[in-house]
Structure formats: C-alpha cells, structure tokens
Amino acid sequence: MRFRTVVSNSNLFLRVVQSIDKLSKSAILKLTEDKLHIVVITDVDSGLQLWTDVLNDALFSEYRIDSAHGNEIYLEFSIDNLQRALKSAQGALHITLKLTKKQQLPVLSLIIKNQSSTGRELTLTQDVPVRVLTPLQMENIREPMVPDGHVHIMMPPMNSIRSVADRMKTMGDRVAVGANNCGEMRIRVANDLVDITTYFKGLENLNDDPTQSQALTGRRPNDSRSDTKRFFTAVVDMKNFIKFLQSYHVAPKNVICCIIENHALVFYVYIGSTGFGAGSGMINDNCGSLTYFIPIRQV
C-alpha cells in the first residue's frame, strides 16, 4: 500500500477540512485514483451525514497511489489534527503528503518546505495519526439512499442564510425549511413566545430542468410541479442546520437545497474549480462537492 503526492492547493484542502470541523471529531478519508473523498457520519442522535468528493487535480500534482484493493485506500483520522497540519502549511513553497509509518503506526505525513529570511531551506514535518480501514469495514459505510426530492432550489447567498440562522438559533432547537417550485423559500423558527419566518424570493428551481437537476445532484426531481406554489417543508435540528452552514469555508460556487418532505433535507454544496465562487457554469466548472444529509425531526 503506497500513497504519495504533492499538495498544490493547500488552501482549498484546508477549507474543505474546516467545513467538516464542527461535525465530528473524526472522519474517513477515501483516496482513489481520481478523487479524494471525506465521509463524516455523526452519532445516532444527530443523524447528519456528510459525503465530500474533490477531484485530485484540484488539490494535488504528481499523484501516486497503489493498493491491492483497486488502488483505493481508506483512512480514519482526527479532523483537528489534519486541520492543524494544513494550517501550518499555508504559504509554503512545497508540500508533500504521504502515507508512511512512524514507530510501526500508520501516519499521513505532511512534509512542508519553506525558506527563511536568509534564504536557508526550512523543512517541517507534521504527522497525522490514522487508522487504516479494510474494504470489509467500508462495506457498511454507504451514502444514504433517499427518495426523489419534491423541490430542488438554489440557495440564497450563504452569508444571508448564516445571518438569519445566527438570529434564530437562540429561539428554538428546530428549524423548518420550506420551498416551492416558484423560486420561493422560507425559514421558520417558533417557540412559546415568538414565531419568526424569513422569506426569500426570485431563487432558481431546478425541477423545471430534470436533466440539469440529475446532473448536479445525481437524483431525479419528484414530479411535484402540478402545483408550483405549494410549499414543501422539512423540520430539522437547528444544530444540524448550523453545522451545514460551516460549508461557507469553501466559498461555494452553488448550493442546492433538496427538500424531501417527511424525510430529509439534502444540501449539495459545489466548489468551483476556477477559484472560490468564480465562474458562471453550473456543472462543468465544479471541482468537487459536499453533500449533507439531514434527517427530519418531529416538531
């Protein structure tokens, strides 16, 4: 089993890891020939899952991987340890990432090269302990199968949603996210004293273009267009909604909200390959995505 690469975009790598920082203490890193995958499965009480994939070409160069399992390697790691290692690598002249052993234990070793003010080369090595998982252990770790969504709608700017959520999070432990097929969305929180709803209009629905919707999300939209003004709503834990908003770290190019009434909210967060938030293409310009699965909760 061998893995070695040059990290050519440590800033994007760090931003992806920062997006998952608040979800859990540990995550699973799946290395393949063409993509890097990160999987976070939180505890049963939360139910939130995050499935991330980023094209290797957007993060690495001189990429080499070799394993007896179809050139795939599965590693469990501490999110905090990897985040601290990547922070120390920002602005470095050269960064190498490799899977190795230290004292007979597997580690992801980040070799960071810099230059001092006098021109002398400085080398810092940051080791992130990992646990190697077998394909058999990975068999039970699968992306959730969910029904087709009733609404697929482009989210408003993340800063707007974060501002709304910051005001609402002290008012209740549940949040209701609703949308229709006329480009309208509403976010509602209520308790015994207040009932607050924030409305957004003029958003883009993907339901009108099933081909585009399936290309972006991998799922067909539910045929719910007979009454385009009807709102479909999912009530989820406020804590899980706040955790999803951590995806602002990747400065997402597009964010799609999929509402599956009485089942779940699914958020598709797309990372642009031409720079954070850059570009106008919907599909071809994406270099990766973060997919959040948030189960409903009873009010």
N, C-alpha and C positions, 0 to 999 in steps of 0.2 A: 504494500500500500504506500503510494507516494503522492505528495501534493506540494507544488512549489509554484509561486507566481510573483510577478512584480505588481505592486499596488499602484496603479496610475491615477486613480481618482479617490484619494483617501478622504476627501471632503464629503463626497457622496456616500461612501461606505459609512462614515461616521454618522451622517444624517439619518441613514436607514436604521442604524443601531439605536440612535437617540429616539426614534419614533416608537421603538418597542420597549424602551427603558421602564416605563411605568406599568407595563402589563404584567410582568412576572420577573422573578429573579433569574430564571434560566430559560434557554431556548434551544432549539435544534437547528444546526447548520447542515444543510444538504449541499454537497459540492458535486456538480456534474460537469460534463464536457462543455456545455454551452451556457449554463445559468448557475447562479448562486441562489439558494432557497433558504429562507429562515421561517421556522414554524414556531408559534407560541400557542400553547394550549393552557389556559388558565384553570383554576380549580372548578369543581362541580358547581359551587355556589354562584360563581360569576358566569361561567358558561361561554365567555368570549374566546374566540379563536382568531389568530392572525396567520395568514399564509402569504409570504412575501417571495417574489422572484425578481431578480435583476440580471440582465444579460452580462455575461462575463466581460464582454468587450467594453462595457460602460465603466467597469471597475478595474480591470486587470490588463496586463500585457505579458507576453512570454509565459502563457498559462500551460502548466503541465499537470496532468492527473493520471494516476494509474492505480487500478484496484481490480480485484478478482470478481467484483460484483458490477460488471458493466461500466467500469470507470465512474462509479458513484461512491462517495464517502459520506458517512453520517456521523456528526459530532454533537454532543450535548455540551453547552458552555454557559458560563456565567455572563449575563448581559453586562453587568457592571465592569467586570474585568476586561472584556473586549472594548467597551466604550472608553475606559481609561487608557488602554493601549493605543487606540486610534487617536485620541486627543493628543497624546504625546507625539504623534507622527505628523500632525498638521504642519505644513510648510517645509517638510523635509525634502532633501534633494533626491533621495532614492529610498524606496521602501520595498522590502522583500517579505513575503508571507509564506511560511512553510509549515508542514506538519512534521513533527520530529518527536524525539523522546528525551526527557531530562530526568535522570535518576530512575530510569525504566518506566516513567509515566508519560503518557502522550500529552503534548502541548502544541498549540498553534503559536509559532514563534514569529514575532514581528521584528525584523532587523531594520533599524532606522538609521540612515546615514545623513549627516549634516556637516556643515563647515563652520569652524569657529571664526571669530573676527580676525584672527591672524592667518586664516587660510588653512588651518590644520583640519584634517578629516576627523569627525567625531562619529562614533558608532554606538547606538543604544539598542539593546535587545529587550523586548517586552514579551514575556511568555504568558500565554493564556491557557491554564489547565483545561483539558477537555476529556470527555468520556466517549470512546468510540462505540457506536451502536452497530448492531448487526442488521442485515436485511430482515431477519425474522422479527427483531424488535420493532422495526419500522413498519411491519405489515399492518399493525393495529393503529398506526398513525396516518389517518387519511383525511383529506379535505371533506368537510361536511357535504352531504347531498341534500339540497333544499329544493322545494317546489319552484316552479316558474314564478317570477315576480309579478305583482299586479301593477306596479309603477316603477319605471326606471327614469330618474330625473337627475339632471346635472345640479350639483350643489352650488349654493351661493359661495362667494369667496370665503375661505377658511377663517380669515380674520373676523368677518362678520359673525360667523357661527360661534367662534370662540368667545367673542364679546357677549353674545346672547347667553351662552352656556355659563359663563362666569357669573352673570347676574342671577341665573336661575338655580344654580347648584345648591344654594343655601335654602331654597324654598321647598324642596321635595327630593325624595330619593328615587322617583320615577320621572321619566320624560316621555311625552307622546310625540312621535314624529309622523306627520301625515303629509300626503301629497296627492295631486290628481294628475290627469293627463292633459291639463290646460296650462302647464308650466307654473303651477302654484304649490307652495309648500308652507306648512305651519309647524311650529314647535311650541308645545304647551306643557306647562307645569302647574300643578294645583296642590293646595293644602287646605286646611280648615279655614284659613283666613284670606287667602288670595287665590286667584285663578288667572294666570297670565299666558297669553298666546302671542307669539311673534309670527308675522306673515311675510312671505317672500313671493313676488310675482315676476313674470317675464322670464322664467327659467326654461331650459330646453328639455323636452321629453324625448327619450329615445324610443318609446313604444311605437311611434309613427314610422320608424325605420327598423324593422325587425332584423335586417341584415347587419346594420351598424350595431345594434344592441347586442346581438350574439357575438359579433367580432370583438367587442370590447369586454363583455362580461362572461362570455362562454355559455350564456343561458338565453333561452328564448323568452321574450316578454309574454306574460299572461294576456290572453285576449280580453282585455278589460276596457276596450275603447268605445263600447256601446254607449256609455255614459261618461263622457270625458271630464265632466265637472265633479264627479263623485270622488270624495277623498277616501283614500285607504290609509290606515293608521296602524302603527306598531308601538306599543308601550314597552320601554326597556329601562334597565337600571341607569340612573344618572351617572354613576361611577364608570360604567362601561362606555357611555357616550363621551364622557370626558377623556377616557383613555384613547378612544378613536381619534379625538381631536389632536392628540400628540403627533399625528401624521403631518402636521404643519411643518415639522422639521425638514421634510424632503421638498418643501415648497412645491406642492403637487401641481402638475400641469392641468389635470382634470380630476374631479371627484364625482363619482356617480353613486347615488343613493337608490338602492333597490328595496322596495317595501313588499314584504310577503305577509299580508295581513294574517293575524292569529298564529304567526310562526316566527318570523325573524326580521331584523334589518341586516342588509348586507351592503357594505361600503367598499367601492372599488376606487383606490387611490392610485393615480397614474403619474409616473415620474418621466419627465421629458428628457430626451437624450441630448438636446442641444443647449442644455443649461437649465437651471432651475426655473420652471414656469415658462420657458421660452417656447417659441414655435406655435404654429396655428393648426397643424394637422392633428386629427383626433386619434388615429391608430398608428400610422407608420412612424410617428415621431416618439413613441413610447419606448423607453429602455427597460422599464420594469413596473411592477405594481405591488401594492399592499392590499390584501383583501381581508376585511374584518367581518366576521360572522358574530352577530349579537342576538341572542335568543330573547323572545318577548318575556315580559313579567306581568303578572296579574296586578291590576290597579289596587 
